[in-house]
């Protein structure tokens, strides 16, 4: 079976997205859809000395209807240095803090004004660190020429790659037309996130922070935490 995963790019995302990438034979960055303010495209949570905080890329000249691939960073403020300072505080004392900080710094030094390019670079750097995902098969939806909207377009994208299985996050339950996927011979599965705990700094464990946190505390052994599998949609409990 050929498993396809499609997701909007996310800035140094949480472990759950890496788990989806681990299951994928084809991974598509969904970069030509409308950006929603407050999404995880340009921000992610960290744990700091004073609790959970956001690490956010400031964006330039946002306007209604702007797609993710059109986003530009606002480099008139020193946000890149600020992100490194946030990470240094968050990972202070962690055994593999240098790994996390070095990876983040390399991404932050990427010479681009495209927020989309930077966010995708962050995701791919994490996947490369943990040696997961289909490296030759990471695509951008903006380059595929697949028409349609919502569930229809997702299905068309899966079929574009001759996919047999579409692996979705929990949000897909709100809009995917499961019967249409079935009729097209595509099995829909949803992630069953285990949210495996590991030693974390700054209080009780939370799974919803950047995957950089997993690197800082477990290093490459953190790959063992990427253990969640997917479940056929008909076997899910009622929402």
Helices and strands as residue ranges (DSSP letters): E 3-7, H 15-23, E 26-29, E 43-48, E 51-56, G 68-70, H 79-90, H 97-108, H 115-130, G 135-137, E 138-140, G 141-143, H 150-160, E 165-168, G 170-174, H 178-183, E 187-192, H 211-218, G 219-225, E 229-232, G 233-235
